[in-house]
Amino acid sequence: MAAIEKGRVCILKLGRNAGEQVTITKVIDDNYVMVKGAKGKERKANISHLEPCA
């Protein structure tokens, strides 16, 4: 199972929303993914700022 794939739950490590639990909705390229947070807002995030949950 790949660490970064659609549907994977992660925690943001950096930025204004650090500590927020998000779900990956789309893989854009090798560096960026689209994530959806608890509020339902979808935004772009850098893969290096994500920590996959178990």
PDB file of N, CA, C and O in Angstrom:
ATOM      1  N   MET A   1       0.847  -1.195   0.000  1.00  0.00           N
ATOM      2  CA  MET A   1       0.000   0.000   0.000  1.00  0.00           C
ATOM      3  C   MET A   1       0.882   1.245   0.000  1.00  0.00           C
ATOM      4  O   MET A   1       1.726   1.421   0.879  1.00  0.00           O
ATOM      5  N   ALA A   2       0.681   2.089  -0.975  1.00  0.00           N
ATOM      6  CA  ALA A   2       1.461   3.316  -1.082  1.00  0.00           C
ATOM      7  C   ALA A   2       1.049   4.297   0.007  1.00  0.00           C
ATOM      8  O   ALA A   2      -0.108   4.323   0.426  1.00  0.00           O
ATOM      9  N   ALA A   3       2.005   5.105   0.461  1.00  0.00           N
ATOM     10  CA  ALA A   3       1.726   6.067   1.531  1.00  0.00           C
ATOM     11  C   ALA A   3       0.845   7.209   1.035  1.00  0.00           C
ATOM     12  O   ALA A   3       0.015   7.718   1.788  1.00  0.00           O
ATOM     13  N   ILE A   4       1.015   7.612  -0.209  1.00  0.00           N
ATOM     14  CA  ILE A   4       0.237   8.727  -0.748  1.00  0.00           C
ATOM     15  C   ILE A   4      -0.637   8.203  -1.880  1.00  0.00           C
ATOM     16  O   ILE A   4      -0.154   7.933  -2.980  1.00  0.00           O
ATOM     17  N   GLU A   5      -1.922   8.063  -1.597  1.00  0.00           N
ATOM     18  CA  GLU A   5      -2.884   7.597  -2.590  1.00  0.00           C
ATOM     19  C   GLU A   5      -4.254   8.167  -2.243  1.00  0.00           C
ATOM     20  O   GLU A   5      -4.477   8.629  -1.124  1.00  0.00           O
ATOM     21  N   LYS A   6      -5.154   8.133  -3.192  1.00  0.00           N
ATOM     22  CA  LYS A   6      -6.502   8.660  -3.009  1.00  0.00           C
ATOM     23  C   LYS A   6      -7.209   7.916  -1.878  1.00  0.00           C
ATOM     24  O   LYS A   6      -7.172   6.688  -1.806  1.00  0.00           O
ATOM     25  N   GLY A   7      -7.854   8.682  -0.995  1.00  0.00           N
ATOM     26  CA  GLY A   7      -8.594   8.100   0.112  1.00  0.00           C
ATOM     27  C   GLY A   7      -7.794   7.938   1.386  1.00  0.00           C
ATOM     28  O   GLY A   7      -8.355   7.578   2.421  1.00  0.00           O
ATOM     29  N   ARG A   8      -6.503   8.193   1.339  1.00  0.00           N
ATOM     30  CA  ARG A   8      -5.641   8.033   2.509  1.00  0.00           C
ATOM     31  C   ARG A   8      -5.863   9.176   3.491  1.00  0.00           C
ATOM     32  O   ARG A   8      -5.960  10.331   3.075  1.00  0.00           O
ATOM     33  N   VAL A   9      -5.945   8.877   4.786  1.00  0.00           N
ATOM     34  CA  VAL A   9      -6.096   9.886   5.832  1.00  0.00           C
ATOM     35  C   VAL A   9      -4.716  10.292   6.317  1.00  0.00           C
ATOM     36  O   VAL A   9      -3.872   9.445   6.608  1.00  0.00           O
ATOM     37  N   CYS A  10      -4.491  11.621   6.402  1.00  0.00           N
ATOM     38  CA  CYS A  10      -3.190  12.159   6.803  1.00  0.00           C
ATOM     39  C   CYS A  10      -3.394  13.296   7.795  1.00  0.00           C
ATOM     40  O   CYS A  10      -4.509  13.774   8.001  1.00  0.00           O
ATOM     41  N   ILE A  11      -2.292  13.715   8.402  1.00  0.00           N
ATOM     42  CA  ILE A  11      -2.284  14.878   9.287  1.00  0.00           C
ATOM     43  C   ILE A  11      -1.325  15.899   8.695  1.00  0.00           C
ATOM     44  O   ILE A  11      -0.210  15.552   8.304  1.00  0.00           O
ATOM     45  N   LEU A  12      -1.751  17.158   8.627  1.00  0.00           N
ATOM     46  CA  LEU A  12      -0.890  18.223   8.123  1.00  0.00           C
ATOM     47  C   LEU A  12       0.152  18.564   9.182  1.00  0.00           C
ATOM     48  O   LEU A  12      -0.190  18.784  10.343  1.00  0.00           O
ATOM     49  N   LYS A  13       1.432  18.609   8.781  1.00  0.00           N
ATOM     50  CA  LYS A  13       2.525  18.878   9.710  1.00  0.00           C
ATOM     51  C   LYS A  13       2.873  20.354   9.797  1.00  0.00           C
ATOM     52  O   LYS A  13       3.316  20.817  10.848  1.00  0.00           O
ATOM     53  N   LEU A  14       2.684  21.103   8.723  1.00  0.00           N
ATOM     54  CA  LEU A  14       3.121  22.492   8.664  1.00  0.00           C
ATOM     55  C   LEU A  14       1.991  23.401   8.197  1.00  0.00           C
ATOM     56  O   LEU A  14       0.998  22.948   7.629  1.00  0.00           O
ATOM     57  N   GLY A  15       2.167  24.689   8.449  1.00  0.00           N
ATOM     58  CA  GLY A  15       1.224  25.679   7.950  1.00  0.00           C
ATOM     59  C   GLY A  15       0.160  26.079   8.959  1.00  0.00           C
ATOM     60  O   GLY A  15       0.175  25.634  10.107  1.00  0.00           O
ATOM     61  N   ARG A  16      -0.749  26.910   8.523  1.00  0.00           N
ATOM     62  CA  ARG A  16      -1.807  27.442   9.369  1.00  0.00           C
ATOM     63  C   ARG A  16      -2.708  26.339   9.921  1.00  0.00           C
ATOM     64  O   ARG A  16      -3.202  26.445  11.044  1.00  0.00           O
ATOM     65  N   ASN A  17      -2.921  25.293   9.144  1.00  0.00           N
ATOM     66  CA  ASN A  17      -3.807  24.207   9.558  1.00  0.00           C
ATOM     67  C   ASN A  17      -3.032  23.007  10.105  1.00  0.00           C
ATOM     68  O   ASN A  17      -3.519  21.879  10.026  1.00  0.00           O
ATOM     69  N   ALA A  18      -1.851  23.224  10.651  1.00  0.00           N
ATOM     70  CA  ALA A  18      -1.032  22.129  11.183  1.00  0.00           C
ATOM     71  C   ALA A  18      -1.802  21.382  12.259  1.00  0.00           C
ATOM     72  O   ALA A  18      -2.440  21.985  13.122  1.00  0.00           O
ATOM     73  N   GLY A  19      -1.731  20.057  12.191  1.00  0.00           N
ATOM     74  CA  GLY A  19      -2.439  19.216  13.152  1.00  0.00           C
ATOM     75  C   GLY A  19      -3.812  18.785  12.693  1.00  0.00           C
ATOM     76  O   GLY A  19      -4.438  17.940  13.333  1.00  0.00           O
ATOM     77  N   GLU A  20      -4.294  19.347  11.596  1.00  0.00           N
ATOM     78  CA  GLU A  20      -5.621  19.009  11.068  1.00  0.00           C
ATOM     79  C   GLU A  20      -5.574  17.673  10.335  1.00  0.00           C
ATOM     80  O   GLU A  20      -4.628  17.385   9.602  1.00  0.00           O
ATOM     81  N   GLN A  21      -6.599  16.872  10.542  1.00  0.00           N
ATOM     82  CA  GLN A  21      -6.707  15.591   9.858  1.00  0.00           C
ATOM     83  C   GLN A  21      -7.410  15.815   8.524  1.00  0.00           C
ATOM     84  O   GLN A  21      -8.492  16.399   8.479  1.00  0.00           O
ATOM     85  N   VAL A  22      -6.800  15.353   7.447  1.00  0.00           N
ATOM     86  CA  VAL A  22      -7.331  15.553   6.104  1.00  0.00           C
ATOM     87  C   VAL A  22      -7.355  14.227   5.347  1.00  0.00           C
ATOM     88  O   VAL A  22      -6.690  13.264   5.728  1.00  0.00           O
ATOM     89  N   THR A  23      -8.133  14.199   4.269  1.00  0.00           N
ATOM     90  CA  THR A  23      -8.218  13.036   3.395  1.00  0.00           C
ATOM     91  C   THR A  23      -7.763  13.424   2.005  1.00  0.00           C
ATOM     92  O   THR A  23      -8.176  14.465   1.493  1.00  0.00           O
ATOM     93  N   ILE A  24      -6.921  12.616   1.382  1.00  0.00           N
ATOM     94  CA  ILE A  24      -6.436  12.883   0.026  1.00  0.00           C
ATOM     95  C   ILE A  24      -7.556  12.555  -0.954  1.00  0.00           C
ATOM     96  O   ILE A  24      -8.089  11.445  -0.953  1.00  0.00           O
ATOM     97  N   THR A  25      -7.911  13.541  -1.799  1.00  0.00           N
ATOM     98  CA  THR A  25      -8.979  13.342  -2.771  1.00  0.00           C
ATOM     99  C   THR A  25      -8.460  13.149  -4.186  1.00  0.00           C
ATOM    100  O   THR A  25      -9.133  12.534  -5.013  1.00  0.00           O
ATOM    101  N   LYS A  26      -7.246  13.677  -4.480  1.00  0.00           N
ATOM    102  CA  LYS A  26      -6.698  13.568  -5.835  1.00  0.00           C
ATOM    103  C   LYS A  26      -5.193  13.763  -5.778  1.00  0.00           C
ATOM    104  O   LYS A  26      -4.708  14.645  -5.069  1.00  0.00           O
ATOM    105  N   VAL A  27      -4.452  12.953  -6.515  1.00  0.00           N
ATOM    106  CA  VAL A  27      -3.002  13.125  -6.636  1.00  0.00           C
ATOM    107  C   VAL A  27      -2.751  13.944  -7.888  1.00  0.00           C
ATOM    108  O   VAL A  27      -3.099  13.519  -8.990  1.00  0.00           O
ATOM    109  N   ILE A  28      -2.143  15.126  -7.729  1.00  0.00           N
ATOM    110  CA  ILE A  28      -1.904  16.037  -8.851  1.00  0.00           C
ATOM    111  C   ILE A  28      -0.622  15.646  -9.583  1.00  0.00           C
ATOM    112  O   ILE A  28      -0.645  15.420 -10.792  1.00  0.00           O
ATOM    113  N   ASP A  29       0.499  15.564  -8.857  1.00  0.00           N
ATOM    114  CA  ASP A  29       1.778  15.151  -9.438  1.00  0.00           C
ATOM    115  C   ASP A  29       2.657  14.590  -8.325  1.00  0.00           C
ATOM    116  O   ASP A  29       2.143  14.175  -7.286  1.00  0.00           O
ATOM    117  N   ASP A  30       3.972  14.572  -8.527  1.00  0.00           N
ATOM    118  CA  ASP A  30       4.881  13.994  -7.542  1.00  0.00           C
ATOM    119  C   ASP A  30       5.006  14.831  -6.274  1.00  0.00           C
ATOM    120  O   ASP A  30       5.467  14.324  -5.252  1.00  0.00           O
ATOM    121  N   ASN A  31       4.606  16.101  -6.316  1.00  0.00           N
ATOM    122  CA  ASN A  31       4.781  16.987  -5.167  1.00  0.00           C
ATOM    123  C   ASN A  31       3.480  17.433  -4.502  1.00  0.00           C
ATOM    124  O   ASN A  31       3.497  17.776  -3.320  1.00  0.00           O
ATOM    125  N   TYR A  32       2.370  17.440  -5.208  1.00  0.00           N
ATOM    126  CA  TYR A  32       1.134  18.013  -4.676  1.00  0.00           C
ATOM    127  C   TYR A  32      -0.047  17.052  -4.759  1.00  0.00           C
ATOM    128  O   TYR A  32      -0.127  16.210  -5.653  1.00  0.00           O
ATOM    129  N   VAL A  33      -0.964  17.204  -3.797  1.00  0.00           N
ATOM    130  CA  VAL A  33      -2.222  16.462  -3.776  1.00  0.00           C
ATOM    131  C   VAL A  33      -3.335  17.422  -3.390  1.00  0.00           C
ATOM    132  O   VAL A  33      -3.083  18.480  -2.812  1.00  0.00           O
ATOM    133  N   MET A  34      -4.564  17.049  -3.712  1.00  0.00           N
ATOM    134  CA  MET A  34      -5.730  17.794  -3.241  1.00  0.00           C
ATOM    135  C   MET A  34      -6.217  17.092  -1.980  1.00  0.00           C
ATOM    136  O   MET A  34      -6.362  15.870  -1.960  1.00  0.00           O
ATOM    137  N   VAL A  35      -6.473  17.874  -0.920  1.00  0.00           N
ATOM    138  CA  VAL A  35      -6.934  17.306   0.338  1.00  0.00           C
ATOM    139  C   VAL A  35      -8.233  17.973   0.758  1.00  0.00           C
ATOM    140  O   VAL A  35      -8.492  19.127   0.415  1.00  0.00           O
ATOM    141  N   LYS A  36      -9.045  17.236   1.502  1.00  0.00           N
ATOM    142  CA  LYS A  36     -10.292  17.760   2.037  1.00  0.00           C
ATOM    143  C   LYS A  36     -10.243  17.630   3.544  1.00  0.00           C
ATOM    144  O   LYS A  36      -9.997  16.546   4.074  1.00  0.00           O
ATOM    145  N   GLY A  37     -10.479  18.750   4.246  1.00  0.00           N
ATOM    146  CA  GLY A  37     -10.443  18.768   5.700  1.00  0.00           C
ATOM    147  C   GLY A  37     -11.800  18.473   6.315  1.00  0.00           C
ATOM    148  O   GLY A  37     -12.751  18.122   5.618  1.00  0.00           O
ATOM    149  N   ALA A  38     -11.875  18.620   7.622  1.00  0.00           N
ATOM    150  CA  ALA A  38     -13.092  18.325   8.368  1.00  0.00           C
ATOM    151  C   ALA A  38     -14.232  19.283   7.999  1.00  0.00           C
ATOM    152  O   ALA A  38     -15.403  18.912   8.077  1.00  0.00           O
ATOM    153  N   LYS A  39     -13.896  20.495   7.603  1.00  0.00           N
ATOM    154  CA  LYS A  39     -14.916  21.482   7.235  1.00  0.00           C
ATOM    155  C   LYS A  39     -15.449  21.273   5.825  1.00  0.00           C
ATOM    156  O   LYS A  39     -16.409  21.926   5.418  1.00  0.00           O
ATOM    157  N   GLY A  40     -14.826  20.358   5.076  1.00  0.00           N
ATOM    158  CA  GLY A  40     -15.287  20.057   3.729  1.00  0.00           C
ATOM    159  C   GLY A  40     -14.640  20.878   2.644  1.00  0.00           C
ATOM    160  O   GLY A  40     -14.952  20.696   1.467  1.00  0.00           O
ATOM    161  N   LYS A  41     -13.736  21.786   3.010  1.00  0.00           N
ATOM    162  CA  LYS A  41     -13.068  22.613   2.017  1.00  0.00           C
ATOM    163  C   LYS A  41     -11.908  21.838   1.401  1.00  0.00           C
ATOM    164  O   LYS A  41     -11.107  21.233   2.114  1.00  0.00           O
ATOM    165  N   GLU A  42     -11.824  21.860   0.076  1.00  0.00           N
ATOM    166  CA  GLU A  42     -10.775  21.149  -0.641  1.00  0.00           C
ATOM    167  C   GLU A  42      -9.695  22.145  -1.045  1.00  0.00           C
ATOM    168  O   GLU A  42      -9.993  23.232  -1.539  1.00  0.00           O
ATOM    169  N   ARG A  43      -8.424  21.759  -0.829  1.00  0.00           N
ATOM    170  CA  ARG A  43      -7.318  22.633  -1.187  1.00  0.00           C
ATOM    171  C   ARG A  43      -6.101  21.813  -1.560  1.00  0.00           C
ATOM    172  O   ARG A  43      -6.051  20.608  -1.314  1.00  0.00           O
ATOM    173  N   LYS A  44      -5.117  22.476  -2.158  1.00  0.00           N
ATOM    174  CA  LYS A  44      -3.888  21.822  -2.599  1.00  0.00           C
ATOM    175  C   LYS A  44      -2.899  21.790  -1.434  1.00  0.00           C
ATOM    176  O   LYS A  44      -2.783  22.760  -0.685  1.00  0.00           O
ATOM    177  N   ALA A  45      -2.185  20.669  -1.283  1.00  0.00           N
ATOM    178  CA  ALA A  45      -1.189  20.540  -0.223  1.00  0.00           C
ATOM    179  C   ALA A  45       0.065  19.854  -0.768  1.00  0.00           C
ATOM    180  O   ALA A  45      -0.011  18.993  -1.644  1.00  0.00           O
ATOM    181  N   ASN A  46       1.203  20.251  -0.235  1.00  0.00           N
ATOM    182  CA  ASN A  46       2.476  19.649  -0.588  1.00  0.00           C
ATOM    183  C   ASN A  46       2.583  18.303   0.113  1.00  0.00           C
ATOM    184  O   ASN A  46       2.234  18.191   1.289  1.00  0.00           O
ATOM    185  N   ILE A  47       3.055  17.289  -0.582  1.00  0.00           N
ATOM    186  CA  ILE A  47       3.168  15.950  -0.011  1.00  0.00           C
ATOM    187  C   ILE A  47       4.131  15.935   1.171  1.00  0.00           C
ATOM    188  O   ILE A  47       3.935  15.171   2.116  1.00  0.00           O
ATOM    189  N   SER A  48       5.163  16.764   1.130  1.00  0.00           N
ATOM    190  CA  SER A  48       6.134  16.780   2.229  1.00  0.00           C
ATOM    191  C   SER A  48       5.536  17.363   3.512  1.00  0.00           C
ATOM    192  O   SER A  48       6.137  17.222   4.577  1.00  0.00           O
ATOM    193  N   HIS A  49       4.385  18.004   3.441  1.00  0.00           N
ATOM    194  CA  HIS A  49       3.727  18.563   4.612  1.00  0.00           C
ATOM    195  C   HIS A  49       2.711  17.611   5.208  1.00  0.00           C
ATOM    196  O   HIS A  49       2.028  17.969   6.168  1.00  0.00           O
ATOM    197  N   LEU A  50       2.592  16.404   4.664  1.00  0.00           N
ATOM    198  CA  LEU A  50       1.607  15.426   5.134  1.00  0.00           C
ATOM    199  C   LEU A  50       2.288  14.275   5.864  1.00  0.00           C
ATOM    200  O   LEU A  50       3.379  13.841   5.494  1.00  0.00           O
ATOM    201  N   GLU A  51       1.625  13.794   6.904  1.00  0.00           N
ATOM    202  CA  GLU A  51       2.077  12.610   7.621  1.00  0.00           C
ATOM    203  C   GLU A  51       0.964  11.572   7.581  1.00  0.00           C
ATOM    204  O   GLU A  51      -0.077  11.763   8.208  1.00  0.00           O
ATOM    205  N   PRO A  52       1.165  10.481   6.856  1.00  0.00           N
ATOM    206  CA  PRO A  52       0.119   9.453   6.758  1.00  0.00           C
ATOM    207  C   PRO A  52      -0.210   8.841   8.118  1.00  0.00           C
ATOM    208  O   PRO A  52       0.684   8.611   8.933  1.00  0.00           O
ATOM    209  N   CYS A  53      -1.485   8.580   8.359  1.00  0.00           N
ATOM    210  CA  CYS A  53      -1.929   7.923   9.591  1.00  0.00           C
ATOM    211  C   CYS A  53      -1.879   6.410   9.393  1.00  0.00           C
ATOM    212  O   CYS A  53      -1.872   5.916   8.265  1.00  0.00           O
ATOM    213  N   ALA A  54      -1.845   5.709  10.474  1.00  0.00           N
ATOM    214  CA  ALA A  54      -1.772   4.238  10.420  1.00  0.00           C
ATOM    215  C   ALA A  54      -3.038   3.596  10.003  1.00  0.00           C
ATOM    216  O   ALA A  54      -3.110   2.371   9.917  1.00  0.00           O
TER     217      ALA A  54
END
